[in-house]
């Protein structure tokens, strides 16, 4: 490559490096706010999940629509991604939970995409995208999660879907983000909690409801699902900014290495050009002599 080509490429890489460095700084600032909000909501998120599952483990086998799969074979899946790329594997890790699920077929899924990147991926692969909301992931609020929860429950109650799932990225820390697939309905009980249920039934310590178990679950389960969706939105926003910060940091470091390599090539080309000019001058002087 000529010196001009190397110089032009070096300038282009330097411009890209300035962009990635600025994006890293922006993501770092956003991450601090998102991390604080995720940690504030996580306590309620975990407490609601543990309370409801523990309570259901002691109900003595209630027969409630929210506790058993519907007759429909379709599954509603809420997928939380971002509206923008340049976040490493953040978006692809979540979408793979759906596209590579060993027991799911695309014709049996109704997708609720929260974020444009998920919608683009699923539409390209031929999945049915029932709803897409790009604004909810920019600044999650509880009211939006409650509205989505109401639509999901309405679809479940009408028999349009038999199960409801949530796919999101859990926020563990700044560098660790865990793609998670969680079943919302029917509400599941873990093996440990099932053992607690059996022990409770044997001891006669079954939970009582006042006024009625059906009314209590009709009120409690929607709040439970809303809290899970809202908590997932908060954690996903923190994970997105953490993943983008890491991706931009790696891109900046890679740009620095490329610039160093191009600088070395430019100096070698410049040295070769000077040597060639000196050789030509000396050869010309000898010819004249």
PAMARSE-753669 format. One record per residue (C-alpha): x, y, z; residue number from 0; residue in one letter. Coordinates in pm, whole numbers, plus 50000, padded with zeros to 5 digits. Example, Ala and Ser with C-alpha at 12.3 -4.5 7.8 and 13.67 -1.06 7.14 Angstrom:
+-------+-------+-------+-----+------+
:    c1 :    c2 :    c3 : seq : type :
+-------+-------+-------+-----+------+
: 51230 : 49550 : 50780 :   0 :    A :
: 51367 : 49894 : 50714 :   1 :    S :
+-------+-------+-------+-----+------+
# end
This chain:
+-------+-------+-------+-----+------+
:    c1 :    c2 :    c3 : seq : type :
+-------+-------+-------+-----+------+
: 50000 : 50000 : 50000 :   0 :    X :
: 50118 : 50353 : 49926 :   1 :    X :
: 50188 : 50609 : 50195 :   2 :    X :
: 49873 : 50795 : 50094 :   3 :    X :
: 49658 : 50481 : 50138 :   4 :    X :
: 49810 : 50406 : 50477 :   5 :    X :
: 49760 : 50765 : 50593 :   6 :    X :
: 49399 : 50766 : 50475 :   7 :    X :
: 49325 : 50436 : 50652 :   8 :    X :
: 49494 : 50556 : 50971 :   9 :    X :
: 49280 : 50872 : 50971 :  10 :    X :
: 48965 : 50663 : 50923 :  11 :    X :
: 49056 : 50434 : 51216 :  12 :    X :
: 49132 : 50736 : 51436 :  13 :    X :
: 48789 : 50882 : 51360 :  14 :    X :
: 48625 : 50550 : 51446 :  15 :    X :
: 48824 : 50534 : 51768 :  16 :    X :
: 48697 : 50876 : 51874 :  17 :    X :
: 48339 : 50756 : 51818 :  18 :    X :
: 48385 : 50432 : 52012 :  19 :    X :
: 48556 : 50617 : 52296 :  20 :    X :
: 48268 : 50865 : 52318 :  21 :    X :
: 48010 : 50583 : 52309 :  22 :    X :
: 48196 : 50405 : 52588 :  23 :    X :
: 48182 : 50717 : 52807 :  24 :    X :
: 47809 : 50763 : 52736 :  25 :    X :
: 47737 : 50398 : 52815 :  26 :    X :
: 47938 : 50422 : 53137 :  27 :    X :
: 47727 : 50713 : 53260 :  28 :    X :
: 47402 : 50541 : 53158 :  29 :    X :
: 47518 : 50217 : 53322 :  30 :    X :
: 47562 : 50383 : 53661 :  31 :    X :
: 47203 : 50510 : 53659 :  32 :    X :
: 47059 : 50187 : 53517 :  33 :    X :
: 47258 : 49974 : 53763 :  34 :    X :
: 47126 : 50173 : 54057 :  35 :    X :
: 46766 : 50141 : 53937 :  36 :    X :
: 46805 : 49768 : 53869 :  37 :    X :
: 46945 : 49708 : 54218 :  38 :    X :
: 46661 : 49910 : 54373 :  39 :    X :
: 46393 : 49705 : 54194 :  40 :    X :
: 46569 : 49370 : 54231 :  41 :    X :
: 46474 : 49330 : 54598 :  42 :    X :
: 46103 : 49363 : 54516 :  43 :    X :
: 46145 : 49147 : 54206 :  44 :    X :
: 46302 : 48860 : 54403 :  45 :    X :
: 46072 : 48897 : 54702 :  46 :    X :
: 45758 : 48881 : 54488 :  47 :    X :
: 45885 : 48574 : 54303 :  48 :    X :
: 45984 : 48389 : 54620 :  49 :    X :
: 45665 : 48484 : 54804 :  50 :    X :
: 45426 : 48373 : 54530 :  51 :    X :
: 45605 : 48044 : 54456 :  52 :    X :
: 45637 : 47968 : 54827 :  53 :    X :
: 45270 : 48045 : 54881 :  54 :    X :
: 45163 : 47826 : 54588 :  55 :    X :
: 45375 : 47543 : 54725 :  56 :    X :
: 45150 : 47542 : 55033 :  57 :    X :
: 44812 : 47583 : 54870 :  58 :    X :
: 44728 : 47213 : 54873 :  59 :    X :
: 44683 : 47177 : 54496 :  60 :    X :
: 44445 : 47457 : 54398 :  61 :    X :
: 44258 : 47429 : 54069 :  62 :    X :
: 44303 : 47774 : 53919 :  63 :    X :
: 44342 : 47874 : 53550 :  64 :    X :
: 44672 : 48054 : 53624 :  65 :    X :
: 44820 : 47734 : 53771 :  66 :    X :
: 44763 : 47506 : 53471 :  67 :    X :
: 44848 : 47528 : 53103 :  68 :    X :
: 44573 : 47639 : 52868 :  69 :    X :
: 44424 : 47423 : 52594 :  70 :    X :
: 44595 : 47621 : 52320 :  71 :    X :
: 44930 : 47488 : 52201 :  72 :    X :
: 45058 : 47838 : 52129 :  73 :    X :
: 45309 : 48013 : 52352 :  74 :    X :
: 45342 : 48387 : 52407 :  75 :    X :
: 45703 : 48492 : 52452 :  76 :    X :
: 45804 : 48840 : 52571 :  77 :    X :
: 46155 : 48909 : 52435 :  78 :    X :
: 46347 : 49208 : 52570 :  79 :    X :
: 46626 : 49339 : 52344 :  80 :    X :
: 46763 : 49684 : 52262 :  81 :    X :
: 46673 : 49938 : 51995 :  82 :    X :
: 47037 : 49983 : 51892 :  83 :    X :
: 47326 : 49753 : 51812 :  84 :    X :
: 47695 : 49784 : 51896 :  85 :    X :
: 47640 : 49596 : 52222 :  86 :    X :
: 47841 : 49281 : 52157 :  87 :    X :
: 47634 : 48964 : 52193 :  88 :    X :
: 47364 : 49124 : 52409 :  89 :    X :
: 47081 : 49096 : 52153 :  90 :    X :
: 47185 : 48770 : 51985 :  91 :    X :
: 47219 : 48588 : 52319 :  92 :    X :
: 46855 : 48664 : 52404 :  93 :    X :
: 46710 : 48582 : 52063 :  94 :    X :
: 46894 : 48249 : 52060 :  95 :    X :
: 46698 : 48146 : 52371 :  96 :    X :
: 46393 : 48143 : 52146 :  97 :    X :
: 46528 : 48043 : 51805 :  98 :    X :
: 46736 : 47752 : 51940 :  99 :    X :
: 46492 : 47617 : 52196 : 100 :    X :
: 46486 : 47240 : 52133 : 101 :    X :
: 46112 : 47197 : 52196 : 102 :    X :
: 45969 : 47506 : 52026 : 103 :    X :
: 45846 : 47548 : 51670 : 104 :    X :
: 45818 : 47893 : 51516 : 105 :    X :
: 45455 : 47841 : 51411 : 106 :    X :
: 45356 : 47783 : 51776 : 107 :    X :
: 45502 : 48112 : 51904 : 108 :    X :
: 45354 : 48458 : 51939 : 109 :    X :
: 45632 : 48706 : 52010 : 110 :    X :
: 45601 : 49030 : 52202 : 111 :    X :
: 45923 : 49212 : 52108 : 112 :    X :
: 46035 : 49490 : 52340 : 113 :    X :
: 46312 : 49645 : 52133 : 114 :    X :
: 46368 : 49684 : 51758 : 115 :    X :
: 46666 : 49448 : 51734 : 116 :    X :
: 46460 : 49151 : 51847 : 117 :    X :
: 46179 : 49240 : 51604 : 118 :    X :
: 46424 : 49264 : 51312 : 119 :    X :
: 46584 : 48930 : 51394 : 120 :    X :
: 46258 : 48738 : 51433 : 121 :    X :
: 46091 : 48898 : 51131 : 122 :    X :
: 46393 : 48804 : 50920 : 123 :    X :
: 46367 : 48440 : 51034 : 124 :    X :
: 45993 : 48414 : 50971 : 125 :    X :
: 45857 : 48424 : 51327 : 126 :    X :
: 45517 : 48574 : 51410 : 127 :    X :
: 45571 : 48907 : 51583 : 128 :    X :
: 45238 : 48997 : 51742 : 129 :    X :
: 45351 : 49319 : 51910 : 130 :    X :
: 45658 : 49540 : 51909 : 131 :    X :
: 45720 : 49824 : 52152 : 132 :    X :
: 46049 : 50010 : 52114 : 133 :    X :
: 45977 : 50289 : 52361 : 134 :    X :
: 45925 : 50073 : 52670 : 135 :    X :
: 46293 : 49967 : 52682 : 136 :    X :
: 46425 : 50323 : 52663 : 137 :    X :
: 46281 : 50425 : 53000 : 138 :    X :
: 46088 : 50140 : 53169 : 139 :    X :
: 45803 : 50237 : 53398 : 140 :    X :
: 45573 : 50015 : 53602 : 141 :    X :
: 45259 : 50133 : 53418 : 142 :    X :
: 45392 : 50002 : 53085 : 143 :    X :
: 45473 : 49664 : 53242 : 144 :    X :
: 45122 : 49652 : 53393 : 145 :    X :
: 44961 : 49727 : 53055 : 146 :    X :
: 45162 : 49453 : 52884 : 147 :    X :
: 45079 : 49211 : 53166 : 148 :    X :
: 44706 : 49286 : 53122 : 149 :    X :
: 44723 : 49210 : 52748 : 150 :    X :
: 44908 : 48884 : 52810 : 151 :    X :
: 44660 : 48772 : 53076 : 152 :    X :
: 44369 : 48862 : 52851 : 153 :    X :
: 44516 : 48647 : 52572 : 154 :    X :
: 44575 : 48362 : 52819 : 155 :    X :
: 44222 : 48386 : 52963 : 156 :    X :
: 44071 : 48388 : 52612 : 157 :    X :
: 44251 : 48063 : 52529 : 158 :    X :
: 44462 : 48221 : 52254 : 159 :    X :
: 44784 : 48103 : 52420 : 160 :    X :
: 44848 : 47818 : 52663 : 161 :    X :
: 45175 : 47939 : 52814 : 162 :    X :
: 45356 : 48270 : 52865 : 163 :    X :
: 45736 : 48308 : 52877 : 164 :    X :
: 45979 : 48594 : 52937 : 165 :    X :
: 46323 : 48613 : 52769 : 166 :    X :
: 46560 : 48880 : 52900 : 167 :    X :
: 46918 : 48944 : 53011 : 168 :    X :
: 46971 : 48926 : 53386 : 169 :    X :
: 47216 : 49175 : 53536 : 170 :    X :
: 47465 : 49011 : 53773 : 171 :    X :
: 47738 : 49276 : 53768 : 172 :    X :
: 47904 : 49516 : 53526 : 173 :    X :
: 48077 : 49244 : 53325 : 174 :    X :
: 47843 : 48947 : 53382 : 175 :    X :
: 47504 : 48936 : 53208 : 176 :    X :
: 47295 : 48618 : 53202 : 177 :    X :
: 47042 : 48543 : 52923 : 178 :    X :
: 46735 : 48406 : 53104 : 179 :    X :
: 46417 : 48231 : 52991 : 180 :    X :
: 46145 : 48237 : 53257 : 181 :    X :
: 45796 : 48085 : 53245 : 182 :    X :
: 45533 : 48331 : 53369 : 183 :    X :
: 45216 : 48124 : 53322 : 184 :    X :
: 45120 : 47873 : 53432 : 185 :    X :
: 45300 : 47961 : 53752 : 186 :    X :
: 45556 : 47690 : 53817 : 187 :    X :
: 45679 : 47547 : 54146 : 188 :    X :
: 46036 : 47421 : 54181 : 189 :    X :
: 46124 : 47071 : 54301 : 190 :    X :
: 46231 : 47204 : 54641 : 191 :    X :
: 45904 : 47391 : 54680 : 192 :    X :
: 45712 : 47081 : 54572 : 193 :    X :
: 45876 : 46895 : 54859 : 194 :    X :
: 45769 : 47174 : 55092 : 195 :    X :
: 45414 : 47138 : 54959 : 196 :    X :
: 45414 : 46765 : 55029 : 197 :    X :
: 45544 : 46826 : 55380 : 198 :    X :
: 45281 : 47093 : 55437 : 199 :    X :
: 45004 : 46862 : 55320 : 200 :    X :
: 45130 : 46580 : 55543 : 201 :    X :
: 45144 : 46809 : 55845 : 202 :    X :
: 44812 : 46971 : 55764 : 203 :    X :
: 44977 : 47316 : 55737 : 204 :    X :
: 44803 : 47419 : 55416 : 205 :    X :
: 44767 : 47791 : 55344 : 206 :    X :
: 44421 : 47939 : 55396 : 207 :    X :
: 44282 : 48228 : 55192 : 208 :    X :
: 44046 : 48503 : 55299 : 209 :    X :
: 43795 : 48564 : 55150 : 210 :    X :
: 43851 : 48307 : 54870 : 211 :    X :
: 44156 : 48152 : 54709 : 212 :    X :
: 44029 : 48235 : 54357 : 213 :    X :
: 43983 : 48603 : 54437 : 214 :    X :
: 44323 : 48621 : 54605 : 215 :    X :
: 44503 : 48463 : 54309 : 216 :    X :
: 44309 : 48677 : 54060 : 217 :    X :
: 44450 : 48982 : 54235 : 218 :    X :
: 44796 : 48848 : 54320 : 219 :    X :
: 44907 : 48674 : 53997 : 220 :    X :
: 44871 : 48985 : 53772 : 221 :    X :
: 45085 : 49184 : 54018 : 222 :    X :
: 45331 : 48896 : 54023 : 223 :    X :
: 45365 : 48890 : 53643 : 224 :    X :
: 45386 : 49269 : 53621 : 225 :    X :
: 45666 : 49277 : 53878 : 226 :    X :
: 45861 : 49010 : 53688 : 227 :    X :
: 45830 : 49199 : 53358 : 228 :    X :
: 45921 : 49531 : 53520 : 229 :    X :
: 46220 : 49379 : 53699 : 230 :    X :
: 46335 : 49216 : 53375 : 231 :    X :
: 46312 : 49549 : 53193 : 232 :    X :
: 46525 : 49719 : 53457 : 233 :    X :
: 46787 : 49446 : 53451 : 234 :    X :
: 46791 : 49438 : 53071 : 235 :    X :
: 46859 : 49812 : 53047 : 236 :    X :
: 47152 : 49778 : 53288 : 237 :    X :
: 47282 : 49473 : 53098 : 238 :    X :
: 47253 : 49653 : 52763 : 239 :    X :
: 47461 : 49949 : 52879 : 240 :    X :
: 47714 : 49719 : 53044 : 241 :    X :
: 47748 : 49513 : 52725 : 242 :    X :
: 47780 : 49827 : 52510 : 243 :    X :
: 48043 : 49972 : 52742 : 244 :    X :
: 48248 : 49651 : 52714 : 245 :    X :
: 48203 : 49633 : 52336 : 246 :    X :
: 48311 : 49994 : 52286 : 247 :    X :
: 48607 : 49949 : 52521 : 248 :    X :
: 48721 : 49648 : 52317 : 249 :    X :
: 48668 : 49839 : 51992 : 250 :    X :
: 48875 : 50132 : 52122 : 251 :    X :
: 49158 : 49900 : 52223 : 252 :    X :
: 49148 : 49724 : 51886 : 253 :    X :
: 49158 : 50060 : 51707 : 254 :    X :
: 49465 : 50157 : 51910 : 255 :    X :
: 49643 : 49839 : 51802 : 256 :    X :
: 49552 : 49896 : 51435 : 257 :    X :
: 49674 : 50258 : 51453 : 258 :    X :
: 50006 : 50144 : 51600 : 259 :    X :
: 50044 : 49887 : 51323 : 260 :    X :
: 49957 : 50141 : 51051 : 261 :    X :
: 50203 : 50393 : 51201 : 262 :    X :
: 50479 : 50134 : 51178 : 263 :    X :
: 50386 : 50053 : 50816 : 264 :    X :
: 50373 : 50425 : 50730 : 265 :    X :
: 50719 : 50485 : 50877 : 266 :    X :
: 50860 : 50187 : 50687 : 267 :    X :
: 50702 : 50307 : 50362 : 268 :    X :
: 50835 : 50660 : 50425 : 269 :    X :
: 51181 : 50527 : 50499 : 270 :    X :
: 51171 : 50314 : 50183 : 271 :    X :
: 51062 : 50616 : 49979 : 272 :    X :
: 51347 : 50830 : 50116 : 273 :    X :
: 51600 : 50553 : 50053 : 274 :    X :
: 51475 : 50517 : 49695 : 275 :    X :
: 51502 : 50893 : 49633 : 276 :    X :
: 51859 : 50903 : 49772 : 277 :    X :
: 51952 : 50605 : 49556 : 278 :    X :
: 51814 : 50778 : 49246 : 279 :    X :
: 51999 : 51102 : 49329 : 280 :    X :
: 52328 : 50921 : 49383 : 281 :    X :
: 52282 : 50719 : 49064 : 282 :    X :
: 52205 : 51038 : 48870 : 283 :    X :
: 52511 : 51215 : 49013 : 284 :    X :
: 52736 : 50923 : 48919 : 285 :    X :
: 52591 : 50919 : 48567 : 286 :    X :
: 52667 : 51291 : 48525 : 287 :    X :
: 53018 : 51240 : 48663 : 288 :    X :
+-------+-------+-------+-----+------+
# end
